[in-house]
Amino acid sequence: MVFLSAALAAFSLATALPVAAREIPAADSLERLERRMSNLQGELDEAAATIDRLQTKAAVVRSRISAIRRRRAVLQRRSSRLRARLEARADELYRSGSGELMEALLSSQSFRELTEATELLAHASADDNALFMKYARARAELDGLAEELITRRRELNETTGNLREAAERLRKRLRSVAAEAEDVRAELAAQRARLRARRRRAAETAAATGVPPASLQPPETSSGPLTCPVAGPVSFVDSWGDPRDGHVHVGVDLLADYGTPVVAIVSGTVTYAGYDGSGGYMIFLSGEDGNDYWYMHNQANLVTSGKVVDRGEQIATVGDTGNAVGIPHVHFEYHPGGGAPVNPYPVVAGIC
């Protein structure tokens, strides 16, 4: 919650003034605000962890379903080939007047019937026996895969349902956090108004007495070279390397509500702004610091390729385009020196 953190920092500066220049209750207000923000961030982090866990589980289940489908396709081809050989053998036996055995075996409709039919194999040749057992094993594995596929699909539906519910709960909490942030802003504005009034009174007193007033200006501070990529309530966990559909996660998911401003983490040039099937609306930012920063799943891009932007300038809005439907967030990647991505969590954890 970068905007809350910045507000709290400003409030802290106010409470650092000499006792004569501030109100004692300010420290109590600061402590109360710190508790509120700590509790809010804890709730958001817990929600983000839940979503990450469900995303990982869904990816694992989808991977297993894909593996089942691939194995099933292999077995179906094998089963078809074996059955064709068995049917050809049955024709041979039938023409010789002993086709009833193979016909009984091939008419089996389930693995149980196949198992019961194996009693007839005592009367079959060794080659016919081996051929039929290969066919029976392929059919048995196919039946097992069919049952597992039903179970896995049910598990995936349940997991994705839980994921949608968790995402909706997080969106609602983010909205309420934004409302509470307005309360914090209002309280800080009131505090600043009181400081301005004290400065004015101190200046009037100094003019009347000739005694210079103690400085009431908070010290200058640097906001640092980077800005949180999401300018609003945001939540995230370290999900680097977690399983995703067909790959591992090489970024950090900054979860925020739809339409939340997405800003340039650093001043630089937009090298790409467009749409990709899985990444949705994407922006690649080449920073003046020599590093590249990628933003994906934006609801809308507000800049075009070649645009020079300042740190903190809005470049997009949070969305769920691409393969992120239902979970609004920015998939954020950090490419030092414009090379391969490295874990961006330490970077964003220090500024968001």
C-alpha positions in Angstrom: 0.0 0.0 0.0 2.5 2.5 -1.2 0.2 5.5 -1.0 -0.6 4.7 2.7 3.1 4.2 3.4 3.9 7.6 1.9 1.1 9.3 3.8 2.3 7.7 7.0 5.9 8.9 6.3 4.6 12.4 6.0 2.7 12.0 9.2 5.8 10.7 10.9 7.7 13.9 9.9 5.0 16.0 11.4 5.3 14.2 14.8 9.1 14.6 14.7 8.7 18.4 15.3 9.7 19.9 18.6 7.1 19.3 21.4 6.4 23.0 21.5 5.5 23.0 17.8 3.1 20.1 17.8 0.3 18.5 19.7 1.1 15.5 22.0 -1.9 13.4 20.6 -0.1 13.3 17.2 2.0 10.4 18.5 -1.1 8.5 19.5 -2.6 9.2 16.1 0.5 7.8 14.4 0.5 4.7 16.5 -3.2 4.2 15.7 -2.6 4.7 12.0 0.3 2.2 12.0 -1.9 -0.4 13.6 -4.7 0.2 11.1 -2.3 -0.1 8.2 -0.5 -3.1 9.6 -3.9 -4.9 10.0 -5.0 -3.9 6.5 -1.8 -5.1 4.9 -2.0 -8.3 6.9 -5.4 -9.0 5.5 -4.4 -8.2 2.0 -1.3 -10.4 2.2 -3.3 -13.3 3.5 -5.8 -12.9 0.6 -2.9 -12.8 -1.9 -1.3 -15.9 -0.4 -4.7 -17.7 -0.7 -5.0 -16.7 -4.3 -1.5 -17.8 -5.1 -2.0 -21.1 -3.4 -5.2 -21.7 -5.4 -3.5 -20.6 -8.7 -0.7 -23.1 -8.0 -3.2 -25.9 -7.2 -5.2 -25.2 -10.4 -2.0 -25.2 -12.5 -1.0 -28.6 -11.0 -4.4 -30.1 -11.7 -4.5 -28.7 -15.2 -1.1 -30.2 -15.8 -2.3 -33.6 -14.6 -5.4 -33.3 -16.8 -3.2 -32.6 -19.8 -1.0 -35.6 -18.9 -4.0 -37.8 -18.6 -5.3 -36.7 -22.0 -1.9 -37.3 -23.7 -1.7 -40.7 -22.1 -5.3 -41.5 -23.0 -4.6 -40.6 -26.7 -1.6 -42.9 -26.7 -3.6 -45.8 -25.2 -6.5 -45.2 -27.5 -4.2 -45.6 -30.5 -2.5 -48.6 -29.0 -5.9 -50.2 -28.1 -7.2 -49.6 -31.6 -4.2 -51.3 -33.1 -4.4 -54.2 -30.8 -8.1 -54.6 -31.4 -7.5 -54.5 -35.2 -5.0 -57.3 -34.8 -7.4 -59.3 -32.6 -10.2 -58.8 -35.1 -8.0 -60.0 -37.9 -7.1 -63.1 -35.8 -10.7 -63.7 -35.1 -11.5 -63.7 -38.8 -8.8 -66.3 -39.3 -10.1 -68.5 -36.5 -13.7 -68.1 -37.7 -12.8 -69.3 -41.2 -11.1 -72.3 -39.6 -14.3 -73.0 -37.6 -13.0 -72.0 -34.1 -13.8 -68.3 -34.0 -16.2 -68.4 -31.1 -13.4 -67.9 -28.6 -12.1 -64.7 -30.0 -15.6 -63.4 -30.7 -16.5 -63.9 -27.1 -13.3 -62.0 -26.0 -13.9 -59.1 -28.4 -17.5 -58.7 -27.4 -16.5 -57.8 -23.8 -17.7 -54.2 -23.0 -15.9 -53.6 -19.8 -12.7 -54.6 -18.0 -14.7 -56.8 -15.7 -16.2 -58.7 -18.7 -12.7 -58.9 -20.1 -11.4 -60.4 -16.9 -14.2 -62.9 -16.8 -13.5 -63.7 -20.4 -9.9 -64.6 -19.7 -11.1 -67.9 -18.5 -11.5 -68.8 -22.1 -7.8 -68.1 -22.8 -6.9 -71.5 -21.4 -8.1 -72.7 -24.8 -6.3 -70.1 -26.8 -2.8 -70.2 -28.2 0.1 -68.5 -26.4 0.3 -65.8 -29.1 -3.4 -65.1 -28.9 -3.2 -65.1 -25.1 -0.4 -62.5 -25.1 -2.1 -60.3 -27.7 -5.3 -60.3 -25.8 -3.7 -59.5 -22.4 -2.0 -56.5 -24.0 -5.4 -55.3 -25.2 -6.9 -56.0 -21.8 -4.2 -54.0 -20.0 -4.7 -51.0 -22.4 -8.4 -51.1 -21.8 -8.0 -51.3 -18.1 -5.7 -48.3 -18.0 -8.1 -46.4 -20.2 -10.9 -47.1 -17.8 -8.8 -45.9 -14.9 -7.8 -42.7 -16.7 -11.4 -42.0 -17.5 -12.3 -42.2 -13.8 -9.3 -40.1 -12.8 -10.2 -37.5 -15.5 -13.7 -37.1 -14.0 -12.2 -36.7 -10.5 -9.6 -34.2 -11.7 -12.1 -32.1 -13.6 -14.3 -32.0 -10.5 -11.3 -30.9 -8.5 -10.4 -28.2 -11.0 -13.9 -26.9 -11.1 -13.9 -26.7 -7.3 -10.5 -25.0 -7.2 -11.4 -22.4 -9.9 -14.6 -21.7 -8.1 -12.7 -21.1 -4.8 -10.3 -18.9 -6.8 -13.0 -16.7 -8.2 -14.6 -16.4 -4.7 -11.2 -15.5 -3.2 -10.5 -12.9 -5.9 -13.9 -11.3 -5.4 -13.3 -11.1 -1.6 -10.0 -9.5 -2.3 -11.5 -7.0 -4.7 -14.1 -6.0 -2.1 -11.4 -5.7 0.6 -9.3 -3.6 -1.7 -12.2 -1.2 -2.2 -12.8 -0.9 1.5 -9.0 -0.3 2.0 -9.2 2.5 -0.5 -12.1 4.0 1.6 -10.1 3.6 4.8 -7.1 5.2 3.0 -9.3 8.3 2.4 -9.9 8.4 6.1 -6.1 8.4 6.6 -5.7 11.1 4.0 -8.4 13.2 5.7 -6.7 12.8 9.1 -3.3 13.8 7.7 -4.9 16.8 5.9 -6.3 17.9 9.2 -2.9 17.5 10.9 -1.3 19.5 8.1 -3.9 22.2 8.6 -3.1 22.4 12.3 0.6 22.7 11.5 0.0 25.5 9.0 -2.1 27.3 11.7 0.7 26.9 14.2 3.3 28.2 11.7 1.1 31.2 11.1 0.7 31.9 14.8 4.5 31.4 15.4 5.3 33.8 12.6 2.9 36.4 14.0 4.5 36.0 17.5 8.0 36.3 16.0 7.0 39.5 14.2 5.6 40.9 17.5 8.5 39.9 19.7 11.4 39.8 17.3 12.3 36.2 18.3 12.7 33.9 15.3 10.4 30.9 15.5 11.7 27.3 15.6 11.5 25.7 12.2 8.2 24.0 11.6 9.2 22.7 8.2 9.6 18.9 8.0 13.0 17.9 6.6 13.3 17.2 2.9 13.2 13.5 2.1 13.9 11.5 -1.1 11.2 9.2 -2.3 13.9 7.1 -3.9 14.5 6.2 -7.6 11.6 3.8 -7.9 7.8 4.1 -7.5 5.4 1.2 -6.9 4.0 0.1 -10.2 0.4 0.2 -8.8 -0.8 3.5 -7.5 -3.5 2.2 -5.1 -4.2 -0.6 -2.6 -2.2 -3.6 -3.7 -1.3 -7.0 -2.4 1.2 -9.6 -3.5 3.4 -12.5 -2.3 6.6 -14.0 -3.5 5.4 -16.4 -6.2 8.6 -16.6 -8.2 9.0 -20.1 -9.6 5.5 -21.3 -8.7 3.8 -23.7 -11.2 1.7 -22.0 -13.8 0.0 -23.6 -16.8 2.8 -25.2 -18.7 5.5 -23.1 -17.2 6.8 -21.5 -13.9 6.0 -18.0 -12.7 8.8 -15.5 -13.6 7.3 -12.4 -12.1 5.2 -11.1 -9.2 1.4 -10.6 -9.4 0.4 -7.3 -8.0 -3.3 -7.8 -7.1 -5.5 -4.7 -7.2 -9.0 -3.7 -8.2 -10.1 -3.2 -11.8 -9.1 0.3 -13.1 -6.5 1.0 -10.4 -3.8 3.2 -12.0 -0.7 1.4 -13.2 2.4 3.8 -13.3 5.9 3.8 -14.5 8.2 2.4 -11.8 11.0 4.6 -13.2 11.4 7.2 -15.9 12.1 5.7 -19.3 10.8 4.8 -22.7 7.9 2.5 -23.6 9.5 0.0 -26.1 6.3 -2.0 -26.6 2.6 -1.4 -25.9 0.2 -3.9 -27.4 -1.8 -7.1 -26.9 -0.7 -10.7 -26.6 -3.0 -13.7 -26.3 -1.8 -14.9 -22.9 -0.4 -11.6 -21.5 -3.3 -9.5 -22.6 -2.6 -5.8 -22.8 1.1 -5.4 -22.2 3.7 -2.7 -21.7 7.5 -3.0 -21.8 9.3 -0.1 -20.2 13.0 0.5 -20.8 14.1 2.5 -17.7 16.7 5.2 -17.6 18.4 3.0 -14.9 19.3 0.5 -17.7 16.7 -2.1 -16.6 13.5 -3.3 -18.4 10.2 -3.6 -16.6 7.2 -5.6 -18.1 3.5 -5.0 -17.2 0.9 -7.6 -18.3 -2.9 -8.2 -18.1 -3.6 -4.5 -18.2 -7.3 -3.5 -18.5 -6.1 -0.8 -20.9 -2.8 0.7 -22.1 -2.7 4.5 -21.9 0.6 4.9 -23.7 2.0 3.8 -27.1 5.4 2.5 -28.2 8.1 5.2 -28.2 6.4 7.2 -25.4 8.9 8.8 -22.9 7.4 8.7 -19.4 8.3 10.0 -16.0 8.5 8.0 -12.9 5.0 7.7 -11.4 3.3 8.7 -14.6 0.2 6.6 -15.3 0.7 4.2 -18.2 -2.2 1.7 -17.9 -5.0 0.5 -15.6 -5.2 -2.8 -13.7 -7.2 -5.5 -15.5 -7.5 -9.3 -16.2 -6.9 -9.4 -19.9 -5.2 -12.4 -21.5 -5.2 -15.6 -19.5 -5.9 -13.8 -16.2 -9.7 -13.6 -16.5 -11.4 -13.0 -13.1 -8.3 -12.1 -11.2 -7.4 -8.4 -11.8 -3.7 -7.9 -11.3 -0.4 -6.7 -12.9 2.0 -9.5 -13.8 5.2 -7.5 -13.2 8.6 -8.6 -14.5 12.1 -7.2 -13.7 14.8 -7.6 -16.4 18.1 -6.2 -15.1 20.1 -4.7 -17.9 17.4 -5.7 -20.4 18.3 -9.4 -20.0 16.6 -12.4 -18.5 14.0 -11.9 -15.7 15.0 -12.2 -12.1 12.7 -12.3 -9.1 11.1 -8.8 -8.8 9.6 -9.5 -5.3 12.5 -7.8 -3.4 12.2 -4.8 -5.6 8.4 -4.2 -5.2 8.4 -5.3 -1.6 10.7 -2.3 -0.9 8.5 0.3 -2.7 4.9 -0.9 -2.5 
